[in-house]
């Protein structure tokens, strides 16, 4: 590396001249590099917090939409069971009334018909539940449940929400299809509440902590830079 000298006649260089300026520039470049290296761990922390928030958001959406799917499916199944139970109960009440009238053969026939009718209705309602499961696990059915859960944000055209749904939809559908809605455990409000707390409280708190750490590191590097520059200038004068 060539360092220009005053006058070009080989005279010594004053520390306040070009050599001093060159040392100062070199020192500033070195300290900028040190500052970037020092920021690397903080950037990794910030990236980790971002990934945590992203994963928590996807998991919350997965849970809330799955909860809506299960609620609709179980509502259909419950309604079918109530219909069967109501039919059988009505039949036996009628049979009891006929029996009280002293007509046992007729009462037995009414009771038998109510049982047969209940079985038939149970089979029909079972098929309805199967059809409902197929509908709910289709693109349209899952989309309907998603829009019910996030109706306000969907109406506002939230693009981030739509992007998250694109990432969640396929995995959610495959998971529910593989297990079957009858075998999927319900999602508790307590679990969803904890996820919401992570997203609304813990993630911002971690971001603040990371930001404070980065600011402290930047201040330390800046102070070190000023001290090093002053020291380099003095060393340049000694040359």
C-alpha positions as CSV (number, residue, x, y, z in Angstrom):
1,X,0.0,0.0,0.0
2,X,1.4,3.5,-0.9
3,X,0.8,6.4,1.3
4,X,1.3,9.8,-0.4
5,X,3.8,12.2,1.3
6,X,3.8,15.9,1.5
7,X,5.7,17.5,-1.3
8,X,6.7,14.2,-2.9
9,X,10.4,14.7,-1.7
10,X,10.4,11.9,0.9
11,X,9.9,14.2,3.8
12,X,8.4,12.7,6.9
13,X,4.6,12.9,7.2
14,X,3.0,15.0,9.9
15,X,0.6,13.0,12.0
16,X,-2.0,15.6,11.2
17,X,-1.5,15.2,7.5
18,X,-2.4,12.4,5.0
19,X,-1.1,9.6,7.1
20,X,-3.1,10.7,10.1
21,X,-6.2,11.0,7.9
22,X,-5.5,7.6,6.4
23,X,-5.2,6.0,9.8
24,X,-8.4,7.6,10.9
25,X,-10.2,6.3,7.8
26,X,-8.8,2.9,8.3
27,X,-9.8,2.8,11.9
28,X,-13.4,3.9,11.1
29,X,-13.6,1.2,8.5
30,X,-12.4,-1.4,11.0
31,X,-14.9,-0.2,13.6
32,X,-17.7,-0.4,11.1
33,X,-16.8,-4.0,10.5
34,X,-16.6,-4.7,14.2
35,X,-20.0,-3.1,14.7
36,X,-21.6,-5.3,12.0
37,X,-20.0,-8.4,13.7
38,X,-21.3,-7.3,17.1
39,X,-24.8,-6.9,15.6
40,X,-24.9,-10.4,14.3
41,X,-26.0,-12.1,17.6
42,X,-28.7,-9.5,18.1
43,X,-30.0,-10.0,14.5
44,X,-30.2,-13.8,15.2
45,X,-32.3,-13.0,18.3
46,X,-34.6,-10.8,16.4
47,X,-34.9,-13.4,13.7
48,X,-35.7,-16.1,16.3
49,X,-38.4,-13.8,17.8
50,X,-39.9,-13.3,14.3
51,X,-40.0,-17.0,13.7
52,X,-41.6,-17.7,17.0
53,X,-44.3,-15.1,16.4
54,X,-44.9,-16.5,12.9
55,X,-45.2,-20.1,14.1
56,X,-47.5,-19.0,17.0
57,X,-49.7,-17.2,14.6
58,X,-50.0,-20.1,12.2
59,X,-50.7,-22.5,15.1
60,X,-53.4,-20.2,16.5
61,X,-55.1,-20.0,13.1
62,X,-54.8,-23.8,12.8
63,X,-56.5,-24.3,16.2
64,X,-59.3,-21.7,15.7
65,X,-60.3,-23.0,12.3
66,X,-60.2,-26.6,13.4
67,X,-62.3,-25.7,16.4
68,X,-64.9,-24.2,14.1
69,X,-64.9,-27.3,11.8
70,X,-65.4,-29.6,14.8
71,X,-68.2,-27.5,16.2
72,X,-70.1,-27.6,13.0
73,X,-69.6,-31.3,12.5
74,X,-70.6,-32.2,16.1
75,X,-73.6,-30.0,15.8
76,X,-74.9,-32.1,12.9
77,X,-74.2,-35.3,14.7
78,X,-75.9,-34.1,17.9
79,X,-78.9,-33.0,16.0
80,X,-79.1,-36.5,14.4
81,X,-78.9,-38.2,17.7
82,X,-81.6,-36.0,19.2
83,X,-83.9,-36.9,16.3
84,X,-83.4,-40.6,16.7
85,X,-83.8,-40.4,20.5
86,X,-87.0,-38.3,20.1
87,X,-88.5,-40.8,17.6
88,X,-87.8,-43.8,19.8
89,X,-89.0,-42.0,22.9
90,X,-92.2,-40.9,21.2
91,X,-92.8,-44.5,19.9
92,X,-92.4,-46.0,23.4
93,X,-94.7,-43.4,24.9
94,X,-97.3,-44.3,22.3
95,X,-96.8,-48.0,23.0
96,X,-97.3,-47.4,26.7
97,X,-100.5,-45.5,26.0
98,X,-101.8,-48.4,23.8
99,X,-100.7,-50.9,26.5
100,X,-102.8,-48.9,29.1
101,X,-105.8,-49.3,26.8
102,X,-105.4,-53.1,27.1
103,X,-104.0,-53.8,23.6
104,X,-100.7,-55.5,24.2
105,X,-100.2,-56.8,20.6
106,X,-100.7,-53.3,19.2
107,X,-98.4,-51.8,21.8
108,X,-95.7,-54.3,20.9
109,X,-96.2,-53.4,17.2
110,X,-95.9,-49.7,18.0
111,X,-92.8,-50.2,20.0
112,X,-91.2,-52.4,17.4
113,X,-92.0,-49.8,14.7
114,X,-90.4,-47.1,16.8
115,X,-87.2,-49.1,17.1
116,X,-87.1,-49.9,13.4
117,X,-87.8,-46.2,12.6
118,X,-85.1,-45.1,15.0
119,X,-82.5,-47.4,13.4
120,X,-83.5,-46.2,9.9
121,X,-83.3,-42.6,11.0
122,X,-79.9,-43.3,12.7
123,X,-78.5,-44.7,9.5
124,X,-79.8,-41.8,7.4
125,X,-78.4,-39.2,9.9
126,X,-75.1,-41.1,9.9
127,X,-74.9,-40.6,6.2
128,X,-75.7,-36.9,6.6
129,X,-72.8,-36.7,9.1
130,X,-70.5,-38.3,6.6
131,X,-71.6,-35.9,3.9
132,X,-71.1,-33.0,6.2
133,X,-67.6,-34.2,7.1
134,X,-66.7,-34.4,3.4
135,X,-68.1,-30.9,2.8
136,X,-66.3,-29.4,5.8
137,X,-63.0,-30.9,4.7
138,X,-63.3,-29.6,1.1
139,X,-61.7,-26.3,0.0
140,X,-65.1,-24.6,0.2
141,X,-66.0,-26.0,3.6
142,X,-62.7,-25.1,5.2
143,X,-62.9,-21.6,3.6
144,X,-66.3,-21.1,5.0
145,X,-65.1,-22.0,8.5
146,X,-62.1,-19.7,8.1
147,X,-64.3,-16.8,7.0
148,X,-66.6,-17.3,10.0
149,X,-63.7,-17.2,12.5
150,X,-62.0,-14.2,10.9
151,X,-65.0,-12.4,9.4
152,X,-64.0,-8.9,10.3
153,X,-60.4,-9.2,9.1
154,X,-61.5,-10.9,5.9
155,X,-64.0,-8.1,5.2
156,X,-61.1,-5.6,5.7
157,X,-59.1,-7.4,3.0
158,X,-56.2,-8.4,5.4
159,X,-53.5,-9.6,3.0
160,X,-51.3,-11.0,5.8
161,X,-54.3,-13.1,7.1
162,X,-54.9,-14.4,3.6
163,X,-51.2,-15.3,3.3
164,X,-51.2,-17.2,6.6
165,X,-54.4,-19.1,5.5
166,X,-52.6,-20.2,2.4
167,X,-49.9,-21.7,4.5
168,X,-52.3,-23.3,7.0
169,X,-55.0,-24.6,4.8
170,X,-53.3,-27.6,3.2
171,X,-51.8,-29.0,6.3
172,X,-55.0,-28.6,8.3
173,X,-57.0,-30.4,5.6
174,X,-54.6,-33.3,5.4
175,X,-54.4,-33.6,9.2
176,X,-58.2,-33.7,9.6
177,X,-58.7,-36.1,6.7
178,X,-56.0,-38.5,8.0
179,X,-57.5,-38.7,11.5
180,X,-61.2,-38.3,10.7
181,X,-63.3,-35.7,12.5
182,X,-64.7,-38.4,14.9
183,X,-61.1,-39.0,16.2
184,X,-59.9,-35.5,16.5
185,X,-59.6,-34.1,20.0
186,X,-61.3,-30.8,20.6
187,X,-59.4,-27.5,20.9
188,X,-59.8,-25.9,24.3
189,X,-60.3,-22.2,24.8
190,X,-57.5,-22.3,27.4
191,X,-55.0,-23.4,24.7
192,X,-56.1,-20.8,22.3
193,X,-56.0,-18.2,25.0
194,X,-52.4,-19.0,25.8
195,X,-51.5,-18.7,22.1
196,X,-53.2,-15.3,21.9
197,X,-51.3,-14.2,25.0
198,X,-48.0,-15.2,23.4
199,X,-48.9,-13.3,20.3
200,X,-50.2,-10.1,22.0
201,X,-47.9,-9.9,25.1
202,X,-44.9,-12.2,25.0
203,X,-43.8,-11.6,21.4
204,X,-43.9,-7.7,21.7
205,X,-42.1,-8.1,25.1
206,X,-39.3,-10.2,23.5
207,X,-39.0,-7.6,20.6
208,X,-38.6,-4.8,23.1
209,X,-35.9,-6.8,25.0
210,X,-34.1,-7.5,21.7
211,X,-34.3,-3.9,20.6
212,X,-32.9,-2.7,24.0
213,X,-30.1,-5.1,23.7
214,X,-29.3,-3.9,20.1
215,X,-29.4,-0.3,21.2
216,X,-27.0,-1.0,24.1
217,X,-24.6,-2.8,21.8
218,X,-24.7,0.0,19.2
219,X,-24.0,2.5,21.9
220,X,-21.0,0.5,23.2
221,X,-19.6,0.2,19.7
222,X,-20.0,3.9,19.0
223,X,-18.2,4.8,22.2
224,X,-15.4,2.3,21.4
225,X,-15.2,3.8,17.9
226,X,-14.7,7.3,19.2
227,X,-12.0,6.2,21.7
228,X,-10.2,4.2,19.0
229,X,-10.2,7.0,16.5
230,X,-8.7,9.4,19.1
231,X,-6.0,6.8,19.9
232,X,-5.2,6.2,16.3
233,X,-4.7,9.9,15.6
234,X,-2.3,10.1,18.6
235,X,-0.4,7.1,17.3
236,X,-0.2,8.7,13.9
237,X,1.4,11.8,15.4
238,X,4.0,9.6,17.1
239,X,4.9,8.2,13.6
